[in-house]
Amino acid sequence: MRILVAYATRHGQTEKVARRVAAELGQEGHTAELCDLDSAGKDVELPFYRAVIVAAPIHAGGYPPSVVSFLRREHARLNELPSAFLSVGLAVASKTSDGRAQTLPLVEKLCARTGFRPAHVELVAGALKYSQYGFLLRYVMRRIAAHEGGDTDTSRDYEYTDWAALTEFTRAFVTRSSAALAARAPAA
C-alpha cells in the first residue's frame, strides 16, 4: 500500500513523529512517502495514495496554516481514503489536567473548519525544546510547564512522545486501512 504521511512542524517533534510513522509503515511492507506541508503542500497528488496520515502540532491553541489549507483544499479526497490525524502537543503529557479533554475540542474545531473527517485521531505527546526557543518563548513555555507539573529546567530539552504507543497506532492503522480497502474492492 502506498501511504502519504503529511505533516507540518514548528520545532521538529512532529517531523520526528512523522518520520517514525513512515519508517514503521516501511517495516510493515508498505511504501510511505513524507510530505512537509509547509514546503510542498500544494504539490501533493492524492490519487497516487491508498491511505493518508496527517500529523500537526498544536501551537497557540491551533494548528499550522499549511495543515489547515491542505485539509480544506483536499478534504473531499481525504475523506474517501483510509485516514488518520495525529495531533502532537504538550497537553497530552500534562500531570495536572486531562490533556485529552483539552486537545479533542481543538481537533473537532479543525475538522469542522476544514471538512476533514479522519477515520482515526491519535493524540501524541510532544516535546519541550527549550534549546530551540528564544528568550520569551522559553519563559512562557517554562511557566506553562510549571503550571502543568512538567519539566522546568530550561538547560535541556524533554521528549514526552510515547514511541511504543505510536508503533501500536501505526500497526493498527495498517490493519484498519487494509480492511477498509478490501471492503470497498469489487467482488471478483
N, C-alpha and C positions, 0 to 999 in steps of 0.2 A: 504494500500500500504506500502511496506517495502522500506524505503529510506535511502541511505547512505549519511551521512554528513561527508565528509573527509576534513581535514584541516591540516595546519601547522601554528605555531605561533612563534613569537620571544619574545614578551613582554606581551603576554596574551590577547591582544584585539581580535585577530582573533579567538582564542579559545572561548572567551566570545560571539562573534558573532555566531560561530558555535553552541554553546550550546543554545543560544536563538532561533536560527532557528529550532534546534531539538525539543526544548520544544514547540514551536509553531506548528510544524508538529504533535506532540503528541496531542495537544489540538484540532487539526483538525481531530483526529481519526486515524492517521497513526502511524506506527512503525518507528521511526527514530533511527538509530544507528550511534554514533560518532566514528570516526577513526582518531587518531593523526598520520598523515603520517610520522612524524619523528620517531615514535617508532613502528608502526605496518603497515606501508605502503605496505610491501611485502607480508603480510598475508591476504590481502583483497580478499574475494571471491565474485566477482561481479555478478555471476549468481544468487545469492540469492536476489538481489535488483531489484526493478521495476523502480527506478529513483535515480539520484545521484546529490548532490550539493557539489562542491569543493570550499573551501574558503582558500585564501592565502594572506599573507601580502606582500606589496612591501617594499623592503629594498635595498638601494644602486642601485636603478634602475632595480631591477629584483625580481624574486620570489624564494622561498627556493628550494634548490636542491631536497629535498624529494618530493615536489609537481611536479617539472619538471620530475623527474624519474617516478613517478606514472603515470602521464599523457602520457609520452612516451610509457611506458610499456602497459598501459591499454586503449589507445585511441580508438582502434577499437571497443571494447566492450562499452566503454563510449559513443561513437558516435551512438550506437544503442539504447541507453536508453534516456528517457527524462532527460536533464541535465541542470545545471546552474553553472556558475562560479562567485564567489563573490571575487572581488579584493578589499582588505582592505588597505587603505593608507591615508596619511595626505593631499595629493594634492587635494583630493575631497573637503576638508574643506577650501581651500585657499580663502582668502578675496581679493587677488590682481591679481589672474590669473585664467584661466579656467582649473580647476583640471581635468575635464572630458577629455579635449583636451590633457592634459599631460599624463593621465593614459591610455586611449584607445590604443595608439600605443604599450604600454608595454603588454597589453592583446593580441593584434594582433600578436606581436612578440612571445609570449608564445605559442599561438595557432599554429603559423607557425612552431615553433621548435618542437612541440610535436605531431601535428596531431589532437589534441583535438578540437572539434567543438561544444561548448556548445550551446544549444538552446537559452539560455538567459545569458547575462552578467549584473551583478549588481555591480556598484561602490559604495563602502561603506566607509564613512569617519572613520578613525581610532582614535587613541588617542596619546597624548603626555604623556609618563610615565616617567617624569623627575626623579622620585624617584627610578626608576629601572636602570637608565643609569649610567655608570661610568663617571668620570670627562670629558673625551674627547668627548664622545657621547653626554653628556648633553650640552656641549659647542657648538658642531656642530648643534644639534637639536634646540637649542635656537637661533642661528644665522639664521637657515633656517626659523624658526617660525617668527622671526622679519622681515625677507625679505618678507614673505607671509602674513603679517598682523595678525599673530597668537599670542598666549599667550606666554609670555617670563618669567613669574615668575617661576623660577625653584624650588621654595619651595613647589610646589604642582603639581598634575597631572591634565590633561584635557582630557575629553572624548567628541568626536565630533560625534559619531555614532548616526544616526537618527533611534531610535528604532521603531518608528511608521512606517517609510518607510520600515524597514526590515520586519515588520509584514505584510505589504501590499505585499511586494515581495514574502514572503513565501506563503501567501494565493493564490496569482496569480500563483505561481509555481505549487501548488497542482492542481488548476483548469486546467492549460495548460497540465500538465503531465497526469492527468486523461483523458482528451480529446484525447491526443496523443495515449495513450494506448488503449482507446476504438476504435479509428480509425484503429488501427493495428489488433484488435481482429477479428478472422474469423467470418463471419456471421453464425448464428445458423440455 
